[in-house]
C-alpha cells in the first residue's frame, strides 16, 4: 500500500462496493420450515461412480501399501 496510484484505485473500488451494499435491498427473513437432513456414505471417490466398475483401480484392504509416490513433470523445452 505504499504506492499512491494503487491505493487510490483500491479506495475507489471500496467506495463503489459500499454504494452497492447501501443500495441493496435487505434479504427477506427466512420462514421456519421442517428441514430433513440426510447423510450419504461413499466407499470410493464421488467421480468414480459414473465410470462403471472401477474396483480394480482401488487396492483392497489386504493389499494396501504404506508408501506414497509423487511424480512431477517439467517441460523444459523452449519455444
SULUR-V41870 format. One record per run of one state. SS is the DSSP state (@ for helix, = for strand, . for the rest). FROM is the first residue (numbers start at 0). TO is the last residue. If there is no record, write none. Layout:
ss:SS from:FROM to:TO
ss:SS from:FROM to:TO
//
This chain:
ss:. from:0 to:2
ss:@ from:3 to:22
ss:. from:23 to:44
ss:@ from:45 to:50
ss:. from:51 to:53
ss:@ from:54 to:56
ss:. from:57 to:59
ss:@ from:60 to:62
ss:. from:63 to:78
//
